[in-house]
């Protein structure tokens, strides 16, 4: 698995949100409690980046 990390100051203060590597064949989940955009990147392949978009219960990003 790739160790990925959230980007502090970019939608979350949780520096450990994605920090643990996920082993092959294993899964991981997280429940976001606040709508917003949560960018992340791979520690090994720094150009591998993404964003998790979280909407509120009405389907709106805040």
Secondary structure, 3 states (H helix, E strand, C coil): CCCEEECCCCCCCCCCCCCCCCCCCCCCCCCCCCCEEEEEEECCCCCCEEEEEECCCCCCCC
